[in-house]
Amino acid sequence: MNDKHIQRISQELALSGKHVKAVASLIDEGATVPFISRYRKEATGSMDEVAVGKIRDRLTELAELDKRRDSILSSLAERGLLTDELKIAIENAKDKTILEDIYLPHRPRRQTRASIAKERGLAPLAKSIFKQEGINPKLEAKRFVDADKDVPDIETALAGARDIIAEDVSEQSKIRGALRVLFVKRGRFQSKVVKKMMEEGQKFRDWFEWDEPLVRVAGHRALAMFRGEKEKVLRLFLRPPDDEGVGLLVRELVHGSGPDAQEVGLALEDSYKRLLRPSIENEVRAEIKKRADAEAIGVFASNLRELLLAAPLGQKRVLALDPGFRTGAKLTVLDAQGALQDHTAIYPTGSKKQQTDAAQILRDLCSRYDVEAIAIGNGTAGRETEAFVRELGLGVPVVLVNESGASIYSASEVARREFPDLDLTVRGSVSIGRRLMDPLAELVKIDPKSIGVGQYQHDVDQTALKKGLDDVVERCVNSVGVDLNTASAELLTHVSGLGPVLAENILAYRDENGSFSSRRELLKVARLGPKAFEQAAGFLRVKGKEILDSSAVHPERYDLVKKMARDAGCSVAELVTNEDSRARVDIGSYVSEDVGLPTLRDIMNELAKPGRDPRAGFSVFSFAEGVNDIKDLHEGMKLPGIVTNVTKFGAFVDIGVHQDGLVHISQLSDGFVRDPSDVVAAGKEVEVTVLSVDVQRRRIGLSMKNG
């Protein structure tokens, strides 16, 4: 463990060094973020998952910086270039940018104009001119004319000297640092349309002529313009005016007005435009892209979290429909555990006879399987199918379910393994039904990018996106807890300490031995040792002889709870079921070296509601009747809707017309809104007013203001 890293992270995140060190130690020992934040509160000062995750990520970044530092030191040492001064500078470099600046002049390089000039013996000429001591450059250059060295005349000699000066200046860390400041303070983010792409690139027309300060560019705007550039519709420029960049170099490095100073001036202009400007612009571009990516991933992660933690219907018998016009609706019936009981196809939007047959089939199946709810996919023909089913008056809730990603699931290896003999469309219907019962358990089977709650997910850094979304899934799964005897391999994979191999081993054990009777039985699973058990056990639920196995109390604290029960003169079961028994427990008397009040409070809260689900209770939502298509809309209509996606510029709302409308940030509230996520969240039910409808472009403007 690097104490310098601990100190630096402590300062950056304004956290106690002792607690940061504790988190780092636990991570080194293989502990996961959910485990550390839930079961090691005394060590961490009750840090939440976000803080623990930030420490983990920063430790990784600093370790990568050290790795690069070591690589540079080795390279310099091997080539005999490592001086004591250089070594000290490299060891003290605080970030990668400074480190690479120091290394730049010593980096092995391909042939450049400057290196060719040096090979021709022009380095002394460049040095003499750069001193600006009043020499006549042309007279000095005459001494270096040598046809045998490909320096046939004075102009060639001077050009070579300028190339050397230009490159040497471009590698000065002080100059590069000053230019970075200039780019940040005075840089502009400019976008111009490629003339021949004006018609083809209409979706980027907002950015055809764009110009704003770099410091003010919003992440979503930057990503939109980067996408336009990638599709060759836009040309982007991220820099200050050239005269300001060249002027900075001249002020720093030109010391006179004679002929030699003029040569230096020419070299500096070339250095800026040919070498420095592209290099610093690429750095700035990368930094803006990184920030924009982080913002987009953060928004995506927030939306995903809301969707994963959406209220579950629970273990109910469900009839699910995946609607379609031409192909009909694929119908499945699921039992309370989500197992497929029956499937067929009906045509609720077909001919009169087909509709009559569909109605009869629905009535028969609802009666035969005692169906408790009907789930209908919200895609093509969803509203029409919903209207048909509601008119039948079947006496059970009818719920439109967001089906984004269901087709991805139906064609996946997971779906093929679950239902090898079923058609893709039938698998999709099963997924829709299961989403209603337990969104989290079903959505973990799908790549988060395919769930439909992000923007620019294909444009951002894919490694960072995967890590960010995986973290969200892991946090959601572990905050809810997982039934060890019913969970799929995909759900178990995200449990703290498990992963795909142990998840499959748990299923294999379950298939061979039947249901787990206790958490302790997990230790019989192949390759699941004490460390994995420690990390996972508290997040797994088992309904068996040990009542605590169905709670979030960790097995390492079972003896403590049993002592509490003995001291209170009751059984553990009574401690769980009887509030008076719990009231007799003085948690202060159980504080010890390794158990403090945070853990004791968590235990008591869990005993009061063992295995409680942190998700909200389920409620049935309905769209406005008779509003099924964008053509049914008109300005001023007030409609119920569901937030499907929250961005930095507003929120998209499903109002049941197969095209989400946008509530711009300025229309989210009567008061000022800094961030849309302060007002709305994915999955939230809202009432909106239609502001504008563009049928041709399929754009709907909405408002949540009261006026």
FENBELWO-V827391 format. One record per residue. N is the residue number from 1. RES is the residue in three letters. PHI is phi in whole degrees, 0 to 359 (999 if undefined). OMEGA is omega in degrees with one decimal (none if undefined). NEAR is the number of other ideal C-beta (glycine too) atoms within 12 Angstrom. Layout:
BEGIN
((N;RES;PHI;OMEGA;NEAR) (N;RES;PHI;OMEGA;NEAR))
END
This chain:
BEGIN
((1;MET;999;-176.6;21) (2;ASN;266;-177.6;19) (3;ASP;297;177.7;15) (4;LYS;297;178.1;21) (5;HIS;295;179.9;29) (6;ILE;299;-179.2;29) (7;GLN;297;-178.6;21) (8;ARG;294;179.5;24) (9;ILE;296;178.8;34) (10;SER;302;180.0;27) (11;GLN;290;-177.4;16) (12;GLU;297;-175.5;22) (13;LEU;261;-179.4;25) (14;ALA;54;179.9;12) (15;LEU;238;178.5;29) (16;SER;298;178.5;22) (17;GLY;300;179.4;24) (18;LYS;298;-178.4;18) (19;HIS;286;176.3;29) (20;VAL;297;179.4;38) (21;LYS;297;179.1;27) (22;ALA;296;178.0;31) (23;VAL;298;-179.9;44) (24;ALA;300;178.9;35) (25;SER;297;-179.5;22) (26;LEU;296;178.2;34) (27;ILE;296;177.2;34) (28;ASP;301;-179.6;19) (29;GLU;278;177.4;19) (30;GLY;96;179.2;20) (31;ALA;285;179.8;30) (32;THR;267;178.9;37) (33;VAL;300;179.5;38) (34;PRO;300;-179.2;39) (35;PHE;295;-178.1;38) (36;ILE;299;-175.5;40) (37;SER;288;-177.0;39) (38;ARG;269;-170.1;37) (39;TYR;242;178.4;38) (40;ARG;229;-175.0;37) (41;LYS;293;179.8;31) (42;GLU;297;-178.0;25) (43;ALA;290;-172.7;32) (44;THR;260;-175.5;36) (45;GLY;71;179.0;25) (46;SER;62;174.5;26) (47;MET;296;175.6;30) (48;ASP;275;-176.1;22) (49;GLU;298;-178.4;30) (50;VAL;296;-179.5;22) (51;ALA;295;179.0;29) (52;VAL;298;178.6;41) (53;GLY;297;178.9;30) (54;LYS;295;178.0;26) (55;ILE;296;177.8;41) (56;ARG;304;-177.4;33) (57;ASP;294;-179.1;25) (58;ARG;291;175.7;29) (59;LEU;300;178.8;33) (60;THR;295;-179.9;21) (61;GLU;298;-178.6;23) (62;LEU;291;176.2;30) (63;ALA;295;177.5;22) (64;GLU;293;176.5;18) (65;LEU;297;178.3;28) (66;ASP;297;179.5;24) (67;LYS;297;178.5;16) (68;ARG;293;178.5;24) (69;ARG;301;179.9;29) (70;ASP;297;179.5;18) (71;SER;296;179.4;20) (72;ILE;295;179.2;33) (73;LEU;300;178.9;27) (74;SER;296;-179.4;17) (75;SER;298;-179.7;20) (76;LEU;294;-179.7;27) (77;ALA;296;-179.9;17) (78;GLU;298;-178.0;13) (79;ARG;264;176.4;16) (80;GLY;69;-176.5;10) (81;LEU;251;-172.1;21) (82;LEU;273;174.4;22) (83;THR;270;177.9;16) (84;ASP;298;-179.5;10) (85;GLU;297;-179.6;13) (86;LEU;294;-179.8;25) (87;LYS;297;179.7;22) (88;ILE;297;-179.9;13) (89;ALA;299;-179.2;24) (90;ILE;293;-178.9;35) (91;GLU;293;-178.8;22) (92;ASN;266;-180.0;15) (93;ALA;297;-173.1;25) (94;LYS;271;177.7;22) (95;ASP;212;-173.4;22) (96;LYS;293;-178.9;25) (97;THR;298;178.9;24) (98;ILE;296;179.8;24) (99;LEU;301;-179.1;29) (100;GLU;290;175.5;25) (101;ASP;298;-179.9;32) (102;ILE;296;-175.4;36) (103;TYR;281;-171.0;31) (104;LEU;309;-178.4;26) (105;PRO;294;-175.1;23) (106;HIS;251;-177.6;27) (107;ARG;288;173.4;20) (108;PRO;299;-173.8;15) (109;ARG;221;173.3;17) (110;ARG;282;-177.8;9) (111;GLN;294;178.3;13) (112;THR;233;176.7;21) (113;ARG;301;179.7;29) (114;ALA;292;-179.2;33) (115;SER;294;176.0;19) (116;ILE;295;179.0;23) (117;ALA;297;178.2;35) (118;LYS;294;177.2;26) (119;GLU;298;179.7;18) (120;ARG;274;175.0;29) (121;GLY;82;-174.5;24) (122;LEU;264;179.9;38) (123;ALA;299;178.1;25) (124;PRO;298;177.6;22) (125;LEU;297;179.2;39) (126;ALA;300;-179.1;36) (127;LYS;296;-179.9;23) (128;SER;297;-179.4;28) (129;ILE;295;-175.1;46) (130;PHE;294;177.6;34) (131;LYS;294;178.3;24) (132;GLN;54;-179.3;26) (133;GLU;258;174.4;18) (134;GLY;93;179.1;18) (135;ILE;287;173.1;27) (136;ASN;271;-175.2;20) (137;PRO;303;-176.2;37) (138;LYS;291;177.7;22) (139;LEU;296;178.9;19) (140;GLU;296;-177.9;28) (141;ALA;292;-177.6;34) (142;LYS;301;-178.9;19) (143;ARG;293;-175.1;20) (144;PHE;257;177.2;37) (145;VAL;291;-178.1;25) (146;ASP;203;-177.4;20) (147;ALA;302;-179.1;12) (148;ASP;293;178.8;10) (149;LYS;258;-179.1;18) (150;ASP;60;172.9;19) (151;VAL;239;-171.3;27) (152;PRO;284;-176.0;17) (153;ASP;207;-177.5;17) (154;ILE;298;-177.5;24) (155;GLU;299;177.4;19) (156;THR;296;179.4;26) (157;ALA;295;179.6;37) (158;LEU;295;179.0;35) (159;ALA;299;177.8;32) (160;GLY;296;178.2;40) (161;ALA;296;178.1;44) (162;ARG;296;177.2;37) (163;ASP;298;179.3;36) (164;ILE;294;178.7;39) (165;ILE;299;-178.3;45) (166;ALA;301;-178.2;39) (167;GLU;290;179.4;37) (168;ASP;300;179.0;31) (169;VAL;296;-176.9;40) (170;SER;294;-177.8;37) (171;GLU;256;178.6;27) (172;GLN;281;-175.9;26) (173;SER;297;179.8;25) (174;LYS;296;179.6;19) (175;ILE;295;-179.4;33) (176;ARG;297;178.2;34) (177;GLY;296;179.7;23) (178;ALA;295;179.2;28) (179;LEU;292;177.7;41) (180;ARG;299;178.4;32) (181;VAL;298;179.5;21) (182;LEU;299;179.8;33) (183;PHE;299;-178.9;37) (184;VAL;292;-174.8;25) (185;LYS;282;-171.8;20) (186;ARG;243;-177.4;25) (187;GLY;292;176.7;35) (188;ARG;242;171.8;29) (189;PHE;258;-175.9;37) (190;GLN;244;179.1;26) (191;SER;227;178.5;31) (192;LYS;227;-178.7;24) (193;VAL;284;170.3;29) (194;VAL;283;-168.6;21) (195;LYS;311;-175.8;14) (196;LYS;289;-178.4;11) (197;MET;255;-175.0;22) (198;MET;301;-178.2;18) (199;GLU;286;-176.7;14) (200;GLU;293;-174.7;17) (201;GLY;257;-176.3;28) (202;GLN;301;-179.0;17) (203;LYS;293;177.6;20) (204;PHE;254;-171.6;32) (205;ARG;296;176.8;20) (206;ASP;297;-174.7;19) (207;TRP;248;-178.6;34) (208;PHE;299;177.4;24) (209;GLU;222;-175.5;16) (210;TRP;240;179.9;29) (211;ASP;205;176.0;22) (212;GLU;209;179.0;21) (213;PRO;298;178.4;20) (214;LEU;303;-175.9;34) (215;VAL;292;-176.6;20) (216;ARG;255;-174.6;17) (217;VAL;293;179.3;34) (218;ALA;280;-177.2;27) (219;GLY;303;-176.7;32) (220;HIS;292;177.0;33) (221;ARG;290;179.7;33) (222;ALA;300;-178.9;39) (223;LEU;295;177.8;39) (224;ALA;297;-179.3;34) (225;MET;287;174.9;40) (226;PHE;298;178.0;35) (227;ARG;294;177.4;29) (228;GLY;299;176.9;33) (229;GLU;294;-179.7;30) (230;LYS;299;179.3;19) (231;GLU;272;175.1;22) (232;LYS;63;175.5;17) (233;VAL;266;-175.5;30) (234;LEU;241;168.7;34) (235;ARG;244;-175.0;26) (236;LEU;247;176.5;37) (237;PHE;225;-177.5;26) (238;LEU;235;-174.6;37) (239;ARG;194;174.9;37) (240;PRO;277;175.1;33) (241;PRO;302;-176.2;19) (242;ASP;302;-176.3;24) (243;ASP;296;178.7;18) (244;GLU;286;178.2;23) (245;GLY;293;178.8;39) (246;VAL;295;-179.9;32) (247;GLY;300;178.8;22) (248;LEU;298;179.8;34) (249;LEU;296;-179.1;37) (250;VAL;298;-179.8;27) (251;ARG;297;-177.1;17) (252;GLU;282;-165.2;25) (253;LEU;236;178.6;31) (254;VAL;265;-173.5;28) (255;HIS;243;-179.3;20) (256;GLY;198;-179.6;20) (257;SER;227;-178.9;14) (258;GLY;284;-179.4;19) (259;PRO;302;179.8;22) (260;ASP;292;177.3;34) (261;ALA;296;177.8;26) (262;GLN;295;176.6;25) (263;GLU;297;177.5;40) (264;VAL;298;178.9;40) (265;GLY;301;177.7;33) (266;LEU;297;-179.9;29) (267;ALA;295;-179.5;43) (268;LEU;292;177.3;41) (269;GLU;298;177.6;29) (270;ASP;295;-179.9;28) (271;SER;301;-178.8;40) (272;TYR;292;-172.0;40) (273;LYS;286;-175.0;23) (274;ARG;268;-172.8;25) (275;LEU;243;-173.6;34) (276;LEU;288;-176.9;42) (277;ARG;302;178.8;37) (278;PRO;298;-178.0;21) (279;SER;293;-179.1;30) (280;ILE;292;178.2;36) (281;GLU;298;177.2;31) (282;ASN;295;177.0;19) (283;GLU;298;-179.3;29) (284;VAL;297;177.9;37) (285;ARG;302;-179.5;28) (286;ALA;298;-179.4;20) (287;GLU;290;178.0;27) (288;ILE;296;178.1;34) (289;LYS;297;179.6;32) (290;LYS;298;178.9;24) (291;ARG;294;179.5;27) (292;ALA;296;177.3;35) (293;ASP;299;-178.9;34) (294;ALA;299;178.7;26) (295;GLU;295;-178.7;32) (296;ALA;296;179.4;42) (297;ILE;294;177.9;37) (298;GLY;297;178.0;31) (299;VAL;295;179.1;41) (300;PHE;301;-178.2;43) (301;ALA;299;179.5;40) (302;SER;296;177.6;38) (303;ASN;297;-179.4;42) (304;LEU;298;179.8;44) (305;ARG;300;-180.0;39) (306;GLU;297;-179.0;34) (307;LEU;291;-179.6;41) (308;LEU;294;-178.3;41) (309;LEU;262;176.8;30) (310;ALA;299;-177.0;41) (311;ALA;299;177.7;28) (312;PRO;273;172.0;32) (313;LEU;294;-178.9;35) (314;GLY;98;-175.4;22) (315;GLN;282;179.0;23) (316;LYS;232;175.9;30) (317;ARG;281;-170.8;33) (318;VAL;236;169.0;47) (319;LEU;257;-175.3;50) (320;ALA;243;179.7;51) (321;LEU;234;172.1;53) (322;ASP;255;-168.5;42) (323;PRO;287;172.9;44) (324;GLY;192;178.5;29) (325;PHE;279;-174.1;19) (326;ARG;290;-175.0;13) (327;THR;270;-179.3;21) (328;GLY;79;-179.6;31) (329;ALA;257;175.7;44) (330;LYS;280;-173.1;41) (331;LEU;248;173.7;44) (332;THR;227;175.1;44) (333;VAL;241;-178.0;37) (334;LEU;243;175.0;40) (335;ASP;280;-173.3;24) (336;ALA;294;177.2;23) (337;GLN;263;178.3;22) (338;GLY;88;179.6;37) (339;ALA;280;-178.3;22) (340;LEU;288;179.5;30) (341;GLN;254;-175.1;24) (342;ASP;198;174.4;28) (343;HIS;204;178.7;31) (344;THR;196;175.6;28) (345;ALA;230;175.9;26) (346;ILE;230;-176.5;38) (347;TYR;233;-176.8;31) (348;PRO;290;178.5;38) (349;THR;247;-178.0;28) (350;GLY;269;-179.1;25) (351;SER;291;179.8;12) (352;LYS;302;-179.5;12) (353;LYS;295;179.0;12) (354;GLN;298;178.5;21) (355;GLN;293;177.7;25) (356;THR;297;178.3;18) (357;ASP;297;-179.8;21) (358;ALA;299;-179.8;32) (359;ALA;298;-179.2;25) (360;GLN;293;179.4;19) (361;ILE;298;179.9;30) (362;LEU;299;179.7;39) (363;ARG;297;-177.7;23) (364;ASP;296;-177.0;21) (365;LEU;291;178.0;32) (366;CYS;298;-179.9;29) (367;SER;286;-175.2;17) (368;ARG;295;-175.6;15) (369;TYR;256;179.8;30) (370;ASP;51;-176.3;19) (371;VAL;298;-177.2;35) (372;GLU;253;178.3;28) (373;ALA;197;178.2;38) (374;ILE;240;179.4;45) (375;ALA;253;-179.1;50) (376;ILE;234;177.9;46) (377;GLY;298;-172.8;41) (378;ASN;267;-179.6;38) (379;GLY;275;-179.1;34) (380;THR;307;178.3;25) (381;ALA;68;-178.5;33) (382;GLY;296;-178.1;37) (383;ARG;294;-179.7;36) (384;GLU;294;178.9;36) (385;THR;293;177.8;44) (386;GLU;300;-179.7;37) (387;ALA;299;179.7;27) (388;PHE;299;-176.8;32) (389;VAL;293;-179.6;42) (390;ARG;299;-178.4;27) (391;GLU;296;-179.3;17) (392;LEU;284;179.0;27) (393;GLY;58;-175.4;14) (394;LEU;282;175.1;25) (395;GLY;80;177.3;17) (396;VAL;230;179.1;28) (397;PRO;299;175.9;27) (398;VAL;245;-172.2;35) (399;VAL;233;171.8;40) (400;LEU;281;-175.4;41) (401;VAL;245;176.5;48) (402;ASN;297;-174.0;38) (403;GLU;257;179.0;46) (404;SER;305;177.9;35) (405;GLY;88;-179.0;35) (406;ALA;298;179.2;43) (407;SER;291;176.1;27) (408;ILE;295;178.5;25) (409;TYR;299;-172.6;37) (410;SER;298;179.8;34) (411;ALA;260;-174.5;23) (412;SER;276;176.3;23) (413;GLU;297;178.7;18) (414;VAL;301;-178.7;29) (415;ALA;293;178.7;33) (416;ARG;296;179.1;17) (417;ARG;290;-179.7;18) (418;GLU;288;-174.2;26) (419;PHE;226;-174.9;29) (420;PRO;298;-174.4;13) (421;ASP;258;-176.7;13) (422;LEU;262;174.2;22) (423;ASP;293;-178.8;22) (424;LEU;305;-175.9;24) (425;THR;293;177.4;35) (426;VAL;290;176.5;34) (427;ARG;299;178.5;36) (428;GLY;298;178.8;43) (429;SER;295;176.6;49) (430;VAL;300;-178.8;45) (431;SER;298;178.7;50) (432;ILE;298;178.8;47) (433;GLY;296;-179.9;49) (434;ARG;292;177.4;48) (435;ARG;298;178.1;45) (436;LEU;293;-177.2;48) (437;MET;291;-178.2;37) (438;ASP;205;-177.2;41) (439;PRO;305;-176.9;44) (440;LEU;298;-176.6;41) (441;ALA;299;-177.7;40) (442;GLU;272;-174.9;44) (443;LEU;289;178.0;47) (444;VAL;293;178.9;40) (445;LYS;279;-174.1;41) (446;ILE;245;172.8;38) (447;ASP;304;-176.9;28) (448;PRO;308;-179.4;37) (449;LYS;297;-175.1;30) (450;SER;266;-175.3;26) (451;ILE;279;171.2;41) (452;GLY;88;179.1;30) (453;VAL;241;179.7;41) (454;GLY;238;172.8;40) (455;GLN;233;177.7;37) (456;TYR;59;-177.2;33) (457;GLN;296;177.9;31) (458;HIS;271;-178.3;20) (459;ASP;262;-175.5;29) (460;VAL;277;177.5;35) (461;ASP;303;-172.1;23) (462;GLN;291;177.3;18) (463;THR;294;179.0;14) (464;ALA;295;179.1;28) (465;LEU;298;-178.8;30) (466;LYS;300;-179.9;20) (467;LYS;297;-179.6;24) (468;GLY;298;-178.5;34) (469;LEU;287;176.5;39) (470;ASP;299;177.4;27) (471;ASP;299;-179.6;36) (472;VAL;297;-179.6;41) (473;VAL;300;-179.6;37) (474;GLU;299;-178.5;42) (475;ARG;294;-179.2;35) (476;CYS;294;-178.9;38) (477;VAL;300;-176.1;40) (478;ASN;283;176.6;41) (479;SER;288;179.2;30) (480;VAL;277;-174.5;36) (481;GLY;92;-172.6;39) (482;VAL;229;175.8;43) (483;ASP;287;-174.5;33) (484;LEU;298;-174.6;39) (485;ASN;266;179.5;30) (486;THR;236;-173.9;29) (487;ALA;293;175.0;36) (488;SER;283;177.1;35) (489;ALA;299;-178.4;30) (490;GLU;295;179.4;34) (491;LEU;290;-179.6;40) (492;LEU;296;-179.5;44) (493;THR;303;-176.0;30) (494;HIS;270;177.7;42) (495;VAL;287;179.8;43) (496;SER;314;174.1;42) (497;GLY;85;-176.5;37) (498;LEU;263;-174.2;41) (499;GLY;95;-171.7;25) (500;PRO;297;-177.0;19) (501;VAL;293;180.0;19) (502;LEU;293;177.2;31) (503;ALA;298;178.6;35) (504;GLU;294;178.6;23) (505;ASN;295;177.0;27) (506;ILE;296;178.8;44) (507;LEU;296;179.2;30) (508;ALA;297;178.2;19) (509;TYR;297;-179.5;25) (510;ARG;297;179.7;27) (511;ASP;296;-176.1;14) (512;GLU;276;-171.8;14) (513;ASN;246;-176.9;18) (514;GLY;86;-175.0;10) (515;SER;296;173.8;20) (516;PHE;290;178.4;35) (517;SER;263;-179.9;19) (518;SER;201;173.6;26) (519;ARG;297;-175.8;40) (520;ARG;302;-179.4;24) (521;GLU;295;177.3;27) (522;LEU;305;-177.6;39) (523;LEU;293;176.2;24) (524;LYS;274;179.8;21) (525;VAL;288;-178.9;32) (526;ALA;305;173.9;19) (527;ARG;70;177.8;22) (528;LEU;262;-176.2;34) (529;GLY;267;-176.8;19) (530;PRO;303;-178.4;17) (531;LYS;293;178.4;21) (532;ALA;296;178.2;31) (533;PHE;297;179.8;32) (534;GLU;302;-177.0;31) (535;GLN;290;-170.5;37) (536;ALA;263;-165.9;45) (537;ALA;306;-176.2;43) (538;GLY;295;-177.2;43) (539;PHE;261;179.8;43) (540;LEU;255;-178.0;48) (541;ARG;244;176.9;36) (542;VAL;227;176.4;35) (543;LYS;269;-177.1;22) (544;GLY;206;-175.6;21) (545;LYS;294;-179.3;16) (546;GLU;275;-174.8;26) (547;ILE;298;-179.0;28) (548;LEU;289;179.3;38) (549;ASP;295;179.5;34) (550;SER;262;-178.9;31) (551;SER;245;176.5;37) (552;ALA;267;173.9;38) (553;VAL;291;-177.7;41) (554;HIS;285;179.7;33) (555;PRO;306;179.7;31) (556;GLU;294;-179.6;24) (557;ARG;250;-179.9;31) (558;TYR;300;-178.4;26) (559;ASP;298;178.3;19) (560;LEU;296;179.5;31) (561;VAL;295;179.4;41) (562;LYS;295;176.5;24) (563;LYS;294;176.9;21) (564;MET;303;-178.2;34) (565;ALA;297;179.0;29) (566;ARG;299;-179.1;18) (567;ASP;295;179.9;20) (568;ALA;273;178.3;28) (569;GLY;70;179.5;14) (570;CYS;212;176.3;24) (571;SER;273;176.0;18) (572;VAL;298;179.7;34) (573;ALA;300;178.8;20) (574;GLU;292;177.8;22) (575;LEU;298;179.6;36) (576;VAL;282;-171.0;33) (577;THR;267;-172.3;18) (578;ASN;242;-178.5;20) (579;GLU;295;179.4;17) (580;ASP;297;179.0;13) (581;SER;295;179.8;25) (582;ARG;294;-179.1;28) (583;ALA;295;-179.4;16) (584;ARG;278;-178.4;20) (585;VAL;270;175.0;32) (586;ASP;264;-172.1;15) (587;ILE;296;179.6;28) (588;GLY;301;-177.8;13) (589;SER;282;-179.0;16) (590;TYR;253;177.0;27) (591;VAL;294;178.9;17) (592;SER;220;-178.3;17) (593;GLU;298;-176.4;8) (594;ASP;252;178.2;17) (595;VAL;232;179.9;29) (596;GLY;246;-178.0;22) (597;LEU;298;178.7;19) (598;PRO;303;179.7;25) (599;THR;292;-179.4;32) (600;LEU;296;177.1;29) (601;ARG;296;177.9;21) (602;ASP;301;-179.6;30) (603;ILE;297;-178.6;40) (604;MET;294;177.5;33) (605;ASN;296;-179.8;21) (606;GLU;288;177.7;31) (607;LEU;296;179.5;40) (608;ALA;289;179.5;23) (609;LYS;220;-174.6;19) (610;PRO;298;177.1;29) (611;GLY;66;-175.8;28) (612;ARG;298;178.8;19) (613;ASP;268;-176.8;26) (614;PRO;285;-177.9;23) (615;ARG;283;-179.0;26) (616;ALA;292;176.4;18) (617;GLY;287;-175.6;13) (618;PHE;281;173.2;24) (619;SER;222;-178.0;16) (620;VAL;276;178.8;22) (621;PHE;247;177.8;29) (622;SER;228;173.3;25) (623;PHE;283;179.4;34) (624;ALA;294;178.5;24) (625;GLU;292;177.1;16) (626;GLY;80;177.6;19) (627;VAL;246;-173.2;31) (628;ASN;243;-174.0;29) (629;ASP;220;-179.1;23) (630;ILE;302;179.6;26) (631;LYS;288;178.8;17) (632;ASP;278;-175.4;23) (633;LEU;271;169.9;34) (634;HIS;212;-177.0;18) (635;GLU;301;177.6;16) (636;GLY;95;179.0;15) (637;MET;297;173.2;28) (638;LYS;254;-172.4;22) (639;LEU;223;171.4;36) (640;PRO;281;179.5;26) (641;GLY;206;177.5;40) (642;ILE;240;177.0;36) (643;VAL;291;-179.1;40) (644;THR;257;-173.8;39) (645;ASN;202;176.9;41) (646;VAL;247;178.2;42) (647;THR;238;178.3;38) (648;LYS;287;-178.5;35) (649;PHE;254;178.6;29) (650;GLY;155;-178.1;36) (651;ALA;225;175.0;45) (652;PHE;263;-174.2;36) (653;VAL;233;174.5;43) (654;ASP;276;178.2;42) (655;ILE;248;173.1;42) (656;GLY;87;-178.5;38) (657;VAL;239;177.1;34) (658;HIS;65;176.3;29) (659;GLN;207;-179.8;31) (660;ASP;294;174.1;34) (661;GLY;261;-179.9;40) (662;LEU;254;168.2;38) (663;VAL;262;-179.5;41) (664;HIS;297;-178.1;27) (665;ILE;307;-179.7;28) (666;SER;286;-177.9;23) (667;GLN;248;-175.9;31) (668;LEU;282;-175.8;36) (669;SER;203;175.8;24) (670;ASP;291;178.5;13) (671;GLY;263;179.9;15) (672;PHE;289;178.0;11) (673;VAL;242;179.0;24) (674;ARG;281;-178.0;13) (675;ASP;220;-178.8;23) (676;PRO;307;-178.8;34) (677;SER;293;174.6;29) (678;ASP;286;-173.2;17) (679;VAL;248;-174.7;25) (680;VAL;229;176.5;35) (681;ALA;215;178.2;30) (682;ALA;303;-179.5;39) (683;GLY;93;-178.4;38) (684;LYS;285;176.4;33) (685;GLU;275;-177.4;26) (686;VAL;224;170.6;34) (687;GLU;246;-176.3;25) (688;VAL;234;174.4;42) (689;THR;246;179.2;28) (690;VAL;284;178.6;32) (691;LEU;264;-176.9;29) (692;SER;206;178.9;23) (693;VAL;223;175.5;28) (694;ASP;243;-175.1;18) (695;VAL;298;-176.6;16) (696;GLN;297;-179.5;9) (697;ARG;269;-179.5;15) (698;ARG;53;177.6;17) (699;ARG;240;-179.0;22) (700;ILE;234;176.0;38) (701;GLY;262;-176.7;29) (702;LEU;233;177.3;40) (703;SER;222;173.6;33) (704;MET;249;178.4;37) (705;LYS;289;-179.1;22) (706;ASN;280;-175.9;13) (707;GLY;288;none;10))
END
